[in-house]
Amino acid sequence: MGHKVHPTGFRLGVVKGWQSRWYAERDYKDLLAEDFMLRKTIQKELANAAISRIEIERAAANQVSVTIHTAKPGIVIGKSGEKVDRLRTMLEAKTKKRVRLNIVEIRQPELDAYLVGRSIAEQLEKRVSFRRAMKQAVQKTMRANAKGIRVIVGGRLGGAEIARSEKEVEGKIPLHTLRADIDYGLTEAHTTFGVIGIKVWIYKGDILPSKRREGGEAQQESAMPFTPRERGETGERRGERRAPRGARPQSGDRQQRGERPARAQGERAPRGERTAQGSERTPRAPRAQGDRPVRQPGERSTRSRRTESPAGEAPVVQEAQKVAEIEAPAVQDVQEIEIPAVQDTQGIEAPAVQDIQEIEAPETQATPPPAPGDGTTESE
């Protein structure tokens, strides 16, 4: 068994409204039967007027307001309103109440699910191929800026003896999303070989509540960029807002670290005069251009990295740098002395190995073969 939910009934009170709007207690069944009779009569009288839905309201006890949504309002109204007047008198005679008719035009019939299903049904009754009718309906709907459509046709398709169902889908149909505006329509095609049912779902987009919509508009307004100011105005305003650094008032609760001399806004103190927590830094001694040692390609630097230390330890780091500068040339001298010694050793030892080979070679060849008269055989 299938557990299918009607798309319109699932969204009632959320994004969809009721087609009958009235309230009754004791005479509920009579008013419900009256609504059914009104809809059936209007559909029968205006069968070729492409009527999508009929809404009924009851404001008073003896007054009924009927709204007809149609894609062909000219057929409903008729010439100078003759058909409307004739339909009104017929409905008043059947209900014995005052009936007021409102006609609303449907601008895009391709986006109305019932009208799309009705057009497919009319083509099937004219013996058009069901696949062709479905594909044409889907293409027209998607061309009308719909986000998705699903069409299901079931019955004796093409006059087959066994009934089956065919489906045509394009886009997306989020049936589980309550805020999705999904129009659903069910209609039938009465052919010579039986009834063919047609179901159409059309997804038009999401409907957000008014509160969310207003909140989104407010966020968009607040997110609008400010107009850029000129550079001159910005500089003047900053100068007016900010006081000079030396003239800032200090709170009494805050501990005074060191008194800074007042100076102009753009003036910067020299490097040796800066103070940190009341102690002055010692100026760095200038170094001559030739004092920096030249480092060989494979040599590793012996200069110690400078770590963060308090203000009093700055001279110790400088002394370590001087020691590294003094020791660097000593490493170079050792390398320069050791390199030629290795080369000389190789040059001296190479001929000695050759001489040994030349001396041993003739001794091996000079060994005499065994005499034939010793009684020894070749195998021995």
Secondary structure, DSSP 4 states (H G I P E B T S, - for coil): ------HHHHTBTTTB--SEE---STTHHHHHHHHHHHHHHHHHHTTTS-EEEEEEEEEETTEEEEEEEES-HHHHH-GGGHHHHHHHHHHHHHH-SEEEEEEEE-S-GGG-HHHHHHHHHHHHHTT--HHHHHHHHHHHHHHTT-SEEEEEEEESGGG-SS-EEEEEEEE---TT-TTEEEEEEEEEEEETTEEEEEEEEEEEEE---HHHHHHHHHHHHHTSPPPPPPHHHHHHHHHHHSPPGGGPPPPTTSPP--PPPP--SS----GGG-EETTEEPPPPPP--GGGSPPPPTTPPP-PPPPPP--GGGHHHHHHHHHHHHHHHHHHHHHHHHHHHHHHHHHHHHHHHHHHHHHHHHHHHHTPPPPPGGGS--S--
